[in-house]
Amino acid sequence: MVSSSIIQQSQSILSINQFLNIYQDIYKTDLDKILSLDFEFDRGDIKNYTSFSKILPIIEIAKKEDAEVVSNLYKESYNGTYPYKQMEDANSIIDLIDSPNDHLFVFRLNTNEIIGAFSSHLELDKKRGLMHGFVIKKEYRKIIDSLKAFLGSSAYLWKKYQKEIFIWYGEIRTDESTAQFATSLFGLKPIAFLPNKDIFFNKVESDILHVIYNQKALLKYRKKQQPQILRQVLNSYVYTNNRFKLGLPIVKNPIIELNQARLDMLKSHITINIKELEHGIEEIIILNELNKNFYKFLYNPYSKNFEKSSYKIESLEELYLFLENLLKLFKEWNINYAESYVSAYNVEEQKLFYNLGFRARGYVPAWEYNSKDNIFEDRIVFNYFKGNVFRNMRLISEVEELINILNEQKDQDLQVI
């Protein structure tokens, strides 16, 4: 293995470019050899997460014959409660291994035993990549150097797709301070709070959205138009602006006046269509039959959430009726969480979401790729949740800062790590 001493005390990674520049051995190493690199760390603040006494696993791209072992790994690690059921199904894992848009890494011991896994999904049309499903067998969590396992897998992805993927992201559990720390250390920074989005071990949990950018997404291809945001979005914007230096937004507070006659006319043409996908996931499409405009999202019955939403509208009345139907389903199906990524340039849409009870809990620059104009546009994470936020979250300081600036810490017991 190649040894590389990296990350000095004063260095903080904010982009994929900076990551590859700092990790010179990664930049210089052929792609097929990156997974066999070993690393040493100079930073004292990681001593609780990695040490020379921990075992560095062998990192490999998963093969079809690994599928059954990997599926059992997720089942056993989460006692059968992992909410993304495709990872518990061997056939679905084989499909993932075969897919050109997915990568599944396995972590092995020298004995050839698979003791961990990690996955990614490429959203090539959006120039985004999702990192998810990092897991280590229970009995090896204090023995295996999970920090280096995550680094090796990430390095492979970020180098291989540095020209195709401009934003990598992951949703990290608020119960996993080690995962929060590792992602932040290597440049995936917390940017949005997702309260009560998931259910693990039969308990409702919140997540944190972490992102890392290719510098070009922010500096070259980000939309030049000045964002126009509600005052109620300002806290989210301030947190993001402190890190990425976006400049000043235009703050507005529009008065929303809906046309009742148009609402009455449209209401009878709104339908709800449900399409069953694999493993209990359903695609919900709230449709205007007159013009085929829509609001669609995925329903996960295991997390009891509405996510991955997108919409196309021609009027605020249309959006109002879509959201009215969404909130009706939210109540009838006993949902815990719903989210929408709303344009940072349309303050009227923001105000309508706000008026209906959604709240801004993250400002994500350059999130949405506009292929027509070859630019990246900013989005605001508006979400809606039921109940109280799960108490005793275990947070790193960067996440605590985000939650504090969003004023989400009231009446909560947050354990900062």
N, C-alpha and C positions, 0 to 999 in steps of 0.2 A: 504494500500500500504506500501511497505518497503521503507524506506528512506536510501539513500546511499550518503555520501559525498565523492566525487571523484575528480581526476585530480588536483594535486598540481601544484603550479606555475612553478616549475622547470621540470616537467615531460612532455616529448614529446613522443607520441606513434609512433613506426615504424613497428610493427608487430602485427598479431592477438594474438600471445602468450603474448606479452606485454599488449595488450588491456585487455585480460582476467585476467592477473595477477594484473593489476591496479584496475580493476573493480571487486573487490573480491566478492561483493554481486551477481554479475552475475555468477561468477565461482561456487559459493556455492549453487545457487538457482536452483531448478528443472526447466527443460526446459519449462514445461507448466505454470510456474509462472513468467517467465522472462518478458513477455509483460505487467505485472501489476506492475513492479518495478517503483518507483519514484526515482529521482536523484537530488542531489544538487551539485553545482559546486563551487570550491574554486578559480578558475582563474579569475582575474579581466578583462582579455582581451576578455571575452565573454559577457560582460554586454550589448553590443548592440544587442546580438542575443538571449538572454534568460533572464528572470527575474522572481521573485517570483509572480509578478502580472499576468503573462501569464498562460493560462489554459493548463494543461497537458491532452491531449485527451486520451480516452480509445483506446488501440491498440489491434486489433483482426485480426485473419486470416479470410479473406473474405469468405463468403458463396455464393452459387449460386443466392440466392435471392437478393444479393447486386449488381449483375452485371449491371443491368440497371442504377442504381444510379451512379455507378463508371464510366460507359461509358459517362454519361451525365456530370459528374464532369470534365473529360478531355475535352469534347467538349466546355463546358462553360468557363473553365479556360484558354483555348487557342483560344477561338473564332472560333473553328472548324479548326484550322490550325495545330493541333498536327501532326507531320510528321510520327508517328508510329501508323497507323490507326487501328491496332488491339485493341488498348486501347480505341478507340471510338466506338467499336462494342460490344454489350452486349453478343452475342453468342460467340465471340472470347474470351471474358473475362471468360465466363463459361468454355470454353476449358482450359484456363489458370488455373482456380481454380481446375479443374479436373486433371491437369497434375502433375505427381509426381516430375517433374523437374522444376516446377514453384511455387513461393509463392507470393500471393497478400495480402498485409496488408491493412486494412482500419482503419481510425482514426475517432472515434465517440465522440460526446458530451454526457453528461449525459441524454440529451433528446432523445438519440438514433440516432440523425442526423449524417450521414456520411459527414465529412467535409474535408477529405483528403485520400490519398492512396499512396502506395509505392509497388514496385514489384521487384522480382529477378528471374533470370533464371540460373539453374545449367547446366554447361557443364562438366558432370561427366567424360567423356572420356579424357578431357583435364585438369581435376582437377582445373577448373576455375569456378567462379561464377560472373554473371553480375548483378549489382544493377542499377535499372532504374525507371523512371517514378514517382519520388517523386512530389506530387502535393497537395496543400492546396487551398480550396475555397478562392476566392479573398477577400471576406468580413471578413475572419477569419485570414488572414495572419499576422496581427499585434496583434492578440489576442491569437492565439494558440502557444504553445511552440514547434515549429517545430524541434528545436535542440534535445529535449528529445524524440520526436516522431521518429526521425531518429535513435537516439541512441538505443531505445528499439527494433526497428525492426532489426537493424544491429546486436545487441547483440544476439538476438534469432538465426539469421542465422549463425553467426560466431561460436557460441557454438555448435549448432546442427550439423554443418558440419565440425567441426575442424579436423576430420580424413579423410574426403573425398575431401574437397576443400582447396587447398593450395594457391590460388590467387583469391582475390576478386577485381573487377574493376568496374568503372563507367565512363561515359563520361559526363562531367559537362559543362554547358553553360558558356561562358565568360561574359554573361550578368547577371549571378547569383552569386554575391560575397558571399551571405549567404550560398549557397550550397557548394561553394568552401571551405569556412571556416569550415563548419560542417564536410565535408568529411576529410579534412586535420587534424582537431582537433582530430578525432577518428582514425587516422592512415592511411587513404587512401590518399597517397601523389601524387601531380602532377608529371607526368613523361613524357608526350608527348603533343605537340601542334598540333591540327587538324584544320587548317585554312579553314574557309568557308565550314565546313562539313554539317551544318544543316540549316534549314529554319524554323523560328518561327515567328508567326504573320506576315507572308509574307515578312520577312526580313532575309537576309543571315547572319548567325552567325558562329563563331568559337567555338570549344569545346576544353576541356582539358581532357586528359586521366589521371585518378587517379587510383592507385593500392595500395593494402595492401597484405602482404605475411604471410603465416605460415613460421616461421624461418627455418624450415627444407628444404623448397624449395630453399633457398639461401645458407644455410650452409652445408646441408647434400646431397641434391640431385641435386644441380646445376652442370652442366657439368664442369669437371675439365680442359678441354682444354682452353688455353688462347685465348680470342677473337682476331680475326684479322679484323681490320676495316680500312676504308678509313680515310684520314686526315679530310675530310669533315664531318665525323661522330664524330669527337673528341669532339666537343662542347657538343653534346648530351650525350656522354659518361661521360664527366667531371661532368655534372650536376648530373647524376645518381650516379656516383662514390663518389661524395661528401657526399651523404646520405648513401649509402649501402656498401661502402668500398670494391669494387669489385677487386681491384688490377689493375696493369697496363696492357693495351692491347698491341698487336703488331699492329703498324700502317704501312700500305702499300699503294702503289699507282700503281696498275698493269696497263699495257697497254693492252687494249682490241682489239684484231684483229679477226674479224669474217671471217669465210670461206664463200666466195661469192658463190662458187659452192654448198655448203651445203644449204645456204639460198635459192638459186634458186630451188633446189630439194624439199625442205620442203614446200615452199610457197604454192604450189598447193594442199597440203594435210592439210592445216589449215582451219578449219571450225568454224563458230560461231553458237552455239546452244542456244536458249532462251527457258526457262521453266517458265511458269507463276505460281506464288505462290499466296497466299492470299493477299487481300487488295492492289493490284497493284504492289507488290514486284515481281521482276523477278530475276531468277538465270541465269547468263550468263556464258556459258562454252566455252572458246576458246580451241579447241581440235586439237591435231595432230592425224589424222586418222591412221597413220602408226603404232603408238605404244600406242595410247590412253593417252599419256601425256596431260596435261591440265593446263590452268590458269582459275580459276573460281572465281566468286564474285557475290554479290547481288547488284541489281540496285533498289534504292528507288526513285521513281519519285517525291515524296513529298519533299524530301531533295535534290534531284538532285545530288545524290552521288553514287559512287561505293565503297562498303565496304565489310567486312567479306571475304577477298580474301584468296586464297590458290593456290599453284601450285606444279606441279610435272614435272621436266624436266630432260633431259639427256645431254643437251648441251647449251652453251650460244646462239647459233644460234636459238634454239627453243625458249628460253626465249625472245630473241629480237623480233621474229615474234609475240609471244603472246602479248608483250607490245606494239608493233607497231599497232596491231589490237585494243587493249584496247584504245590507244590514239586516234585512228580514231573514235571509238565510242564516246569517250569523247567529241570530237569536234562536231560530227554529232548530238549528242543528247543534246548538250548544257549543259554538266555536270559541276558542280561547284568544285567537289572534288573526288579524288581517293586515295586509300591507299593500302599499302602492307607491311606485317611484314616479313622482310628479315633476313636471317641467319646472325648472328654476327661472323660466322666462315668461310664465303665464301666471300672474298673481291672482287672477280671477279663479282659475281652477284650484289653486292653493286655498283660497278663501272658502270655496265650496266644500272642499274636503274638511277644512277646519270647522266650518259651521255644522257639519254632520258628525262631529265628534272625533275625527282623526287628528293626530298631533304629529308635528314634525320632530323626529328624533334622530336626524342625521342629514348632513349636507354632503353629497357625494359628487365631486367635480368629475367631468369627463366620463360619466358612467355610460351614457347611451351613444352608440356610434350611429351617425347619420351617413349611410353609404352614398346617398345621392350627392351630398355636398362634401363628403370626405372630412367630416369634423366630428368631434366628440362634444356632447352636450351635458350640462350639469343636471342632476336630479336631486330631489328632496325625498327622503324616506318619510312618508306619512304612514303611521300605523294606528291601529285600533285594537284594544285588548280588553279582556274581561277579568274582573277580580283584582286582587292585590298582587303586586310583584312578589315573587318567591323570596323569602327572607334569607339572610345569612349567605349572600352571594360572596364568592371568593374572587377578589379582583386585584389586578395589578394597578399601579398608580395611574397609568394613562387611561385606563377604563374608568377608574373612579372619577378622574377629572371630567371625562365625557358625561358621566351620569350626573355629576354635581352641576355642570353647566346647563344641563337640561332640566335641572330641578327635580330629578326623579328620586333623589335620596330621602325625601321627606317620609318620616314614619317607617323607614326601612333600616334594617341592621345590615350594613355592608362590611364584610370582612376584607380588609385590604391586605394583600400579600406583598 
